[in-house]
Amino acid sequence: MKIKSRKHIFFFVVLILAQIIFLSVVILNEEKLSNEELIVLESIPVDPRDPLRGDFIILDYRATNLDHLPSPEITIEESIFIIFEQQSYYWEPIGIYKNKPLPSEISSENVFLKAIIQEVKPLHVEYPNIQKCFVPQGSGNIPENPDVIIAVSDKGLARIQRLEFTNPDGTGGIREC
């Protein structure tokens, strides 16, 4: 097949570039979490549905209120890093860093998550990418405060792997996100 005009060549070049960009974004997002470790965070009740988007679960965590930890001088919307340590089943915040901690600054048994400051007094943060979880329509309701299993990369990036919960009848359940 012969390409007859410059418009056709331009169209194919743009199409190929769009595919390359799309694949690059997918590959980079997967690479960010390639060295992941799973942690469990305890969620707290929030409005369990997003009426505009459908079956999403809006999540908040006990680990978003950090007023009990000493913190460096910080401002709203600033990125910080929170050090977590496993205490019983859940992982709890134990320290705050203004910059990404060096491996020598934290124990190999701890992990850190990137957070965005929402309030300074009291100190309240939000963890990007783990505030909402899509639930397939018709898959059943999820109790108000599920345990959230989160994959954390060595760069402090996080994504929800699954929700684990106990139904009112005592049976357990898992929802992939």
Residue pairs with C-beta under 8 A, 6 or more apart in sequence:
3 9
3 12
32 153
32 155
32 157
33 151
33 153
33 157
33 159
34 153
35 153
35 154
36 151
36 152
36 153
37 111
37 151
37 152
38 149
38 150
38 151
38 152
38 161
39 84
39 86
39 91
39 111
39 149
39 150
39 152
40 89
40 90
40 91
40 147
40 148
40 149
40 150
40 164
41 61
41 62
41 63
41 90
41 91
41 130
41 147
41 148
41 150
42 61
42 62
42 63
42 90
42 145
42 147
42 148
43 59
43 60
43 61
43 62
43 145
43 146
43 147
43 148
44 60
44 61
44 62
44 145
45 60
45 144
45 145
46 58
46 59
46 60
47 58
48 57
48 58
48 141
48 142
48 144
49 55
49 56
49 57
49 58
50 56
50 58
50 132
54 137
55 134
55 135
55 136
55 137
55 139
56 132
56 133
56 134
56 135
57 132
57 133
57 135
57 142
57 146
57 163
58 131
58 132
59 130
59 131
59 132
59 133
59 148
59 160
60 131
61 127
61 148
63 82
63 84
63 91
63 92
63 93
63 127
64 118
64 124
64 125
64 126
64 127
65 122
65 123
65 124
66 82
66 93
66 96
66 123
66 124
66 125
67 121
67 122
67 123
67 124
69 93
69 94
69 95
69 96
69 123
70 96
71 80
71 96
71 123
72 80
72 96
72 97
72 98
74 80
74 98
74 117
74 120
74 123
75 117
75 120
76 117
76 118
76 119
76 120
77 116
77 117
78 116
78 117
79 114
79 115
79 116
79 117
80 96
80 97
80 98
80 114
80 115
80 116
80 117
80 125
81 96
81 97
81 98
81 99
81 100
81 101
81 112
81 113
81 114
81 115
81 156
82 93
82 95
82 96
82 97
82 112
82 113
82 115
82 125
83 93
83 94
83 95
83 96
83 97
83 101
83 106
83 110
83 111
83 112
84 91
84 92
84 93
84 94
84 110
84 111
84 112
84 113
85 91
85 92
85 94
85 107
85 109
85 110
86 92
86 109
89 147
90 147
91 111
94 110
95 106
97 105
97 112
100 112
100 114
100 155
100 156
101 112
106 112
111 152
112 152
112 156
113 127
113 152
113 156
113 158
114 127
114 128
114 155
114 156
114 157
114 158
115 125
115 126
115 127
115 128
116 125
116 126
116 127
116 128
117 123
117 124
117 125
118 124
118 125
118 126
127 158
128 157
128 158
129 157
129 158
129 159
129 160
130 148
130 150
130 158
130 159
130 160
133 148
133 160
133 163
133 175
133 177
134 177
135 142
135 175
135 177
139 175
140 173
142 163
142 165
142 173
142 175
143 165
143 166
143 167
143 168
145 165
146 163
146 164
146 165
146 175
147 163
147 164
147 165
148 160
148 163
149 160
149 161
149 162
149 163
149 164
150 158
150 159
150 160
150 161
151 158
151 159
151 160
151 161
152 158
160 177
161 176
161 177
162 174
162 175
162 176
162 177
163 174
163 175
163 177
164 172
164 173
164 174
165 172
165 173
165 174
165 175
166 172
166 173
167 173
